[in-house]
Amino acid sequence: MRVISKKKLREFWEKHSISKKGLLLWYERVSDEKFDNLKDLRQVFASADLVGNFTVFNIGGNKYRLITYIDYEYQIAFIRAVLTHAEYDKDTWKDDDWFKSA
């Protein structure tokens, strides 16, 4: 699967260095696999949740949230946001137009 874009991951781990290992692991696993649907994805990422149009991943022992939009047909994972758990809980990320169209 192709990930767009690793830059968002890098920007986040530059601010939150502890997240780097988990984000890189997620990136490697997603990049090395082909997922046909959420069921397939959960074989690798058991805690992945569908929230609206987004797939949300727990990163770093549930300290961080990685919010993605996944196009299974074209095998592309679009990174919408990387947040701390506290930022995620504020729900402001749901203001994203992609979420509203769910």
MINU-422322 format. One record per residue (C-alpha): residue number from 1; x, y, z negated. Coordinates in steps of 0.05 Angstrom, whole numbers, plus 5000, padded with zeros to 4 digits. Example, Ala and Ser with C-alpha at 12.3 -4.5 7.8 and 13.67 -1.06 7.14 Angstrom:
<atoms>
i 1, px 5246, py 4910, pz 4844
i 2, px 5273, py 4979, pz 4857
</atoms>
This chain:
<atoms>
i 1, px 5000, py 5000, pz 5000
i 2, px 5025, py 5070, pz 5016
i 3, px 5025, py 5121, pz 4960
i 4, px 5013, py 5195, pz 4972
i 5, px 5051, py 5227, pz 4940
i 6, px 5107, py 5205, pz 4895
i 7, px 5122, py 5279, pz 4884
i 8, px 5064, py 5285, pz 4835
i 9, px 5092, py 5228, pz 4795
i 10, px 5161, py 5259, pz 4794
i 11, px 5134, py 5327, pz 4773
i 12, px 5097, py 5295, pz 4715
i 13, px 5156, py 5253, pz 4690
i 14, px 5201, py 5314, pz 4693
i 15, px 5154, py 5346, pz 4640
i 16, px 5140, py 5280, pz 4603
i 17, px 5204, py 5239, pz 4609
i 18, px 5176, py 5180, pz 4570
i 19, px 5125, py 5169, pz 4626
i 20, px 5178, py 5157, pz 4679
i 21, px 5187, py 5082, pz 4668
i 22, px 5113, py 5068, pz 4670
i 23, px 5100, py 5112, pz 4731
i 24, px 5158, py 5081, pz 4769
i 25, px 5133, py 5011, pz 4752
i 26, px 5063, py 5029, pz 4776
i 27, px 5092, py 5059, pz 4840
i 28, px 5134, py 4997, pz 4855
i 29, px 5077, py 4949, pz 4842
i 30, px 5027, py 4987, pz 4885
i 31, px 5077, py 4998, pz 4941
i 32, px 5094, py 4924, pz 4943
i 33, px 5023, py 4898, pz 4947
i 34, px 4962, py 4897, pz 4992
i 35, px 4896, py 4904, pz 4955
i 36, px 4830, py 4891, pz 4991
i 37, px 4786, py 4917, pz 4934
i 38, px 4782, py 4934, pz 4860
i 39, px 4779, py 4860, pz 4842
i 40, px 4845, py 4848, pz 4876
i 41, px 4875, py 4909, pz 4843
i 42, px 4854, py 4885, pz 4774
i 43, px 4894, py 4822, pz 4785
i 44, px 4956, py 4866, pz 4778
i 45, px 4927, py 4924, pz 4737
i 46, px 4875, py 4893, pz 4690
i 47, px 4858, py 4960, pz 4657
i 48, px 4844, py 4997, pz 4722
i 49, px 4776, py 5031, pz 4719
i 50, px 4731, py 5060, pz 4773
i 51, px 4706, py 5129, pz 4752
i 52, px 4665, py 5161, pz 4807
i 53, px 4707, py 5157, pz 4871
i 54, px 4771, py 5150, pz 4831
i 55, px 4811, py 5092, pz 4804
i 56, px 4842, py 5109, pz 4737
i 57, px 4903, py 5073, pz 4710
i 58, px 4930, py 5071, pz 4639
i 59, px 5005, py 5086, pz 4640
i 60, px 5056, py 5080, pz 4584
i 61, px 5016, py 5041, pz 4534
i 62, px 4954, py 5083, pz 4545
i 63, px 4990, py 5149, pz 4532
i 64, px 4979, py 5174, pz 4603
i 65, px 4926, py 5170, pz 4657
i 66, px 4940, py 5164, pz 4731
i 67, px 4880, py 5184, pz 4773
i 68, px 4879, py 5160, pz 4845
i 69, px 4833, py 5155, pz 4904
i 70, px 4845, py 5089, pz 4939
i 71, px 4827, py 5075, pz 5011
i 72, px 4830, py 5000, pz 5015
i 73, px 4816, py 4997, pz 5090
i 74, px 4877, py 5040, pz 5107
i 75, px 4918, py 5016, pz 5046
i 76, px 4932, py 5085, pz 5019
i 77, px 4931, py 5107, pz 4946
i 78, px 4924, py 5183, pz 4939
i 79, px 4948, py 5210, pz 4873
i 80, px 4899, py 5262, pz 4849
i 81, px 4928, py 5275, pz 4780
i 82, px 4973, py 5249, pz 4725
i 83, px 4950, py 5270, pz 4656
i 84, px 4965, py 5259, pz 4583
i 85, px 4911, py 5221, pz 4547
i 86, px 4889, py 5287, pz 4513
i 87, px 4884, py 5323, pz 4581
i 88, px 4844, py 5266, pz 4610
i 89, px 4795, py 5268, pz 4552
i 90, px 4778, py 5341, pz 4567
i 91, px 4744, py 5316, pz 4631
i 92, px 4765, py 5379, pz 4670
i 93, px 4796, py 5332, pz 4723
i 94, px 4724, py 5315, pz 4741
i 95, px 4718, py 5384, pz 4772
i 96, px 4756, py 5356, pz 4832
i 97, px 4711, py 5358, pz 4893
i 98, px 4728, py 5285, pz 4909
i 99, px 4698, py 5266, pz 4842
i 100, px 4635, py 5307, pz 4852
i 101, px 4620, py 5272, pz 4918
i 102, px 4614, py 5205, pz 4883
</atoms>
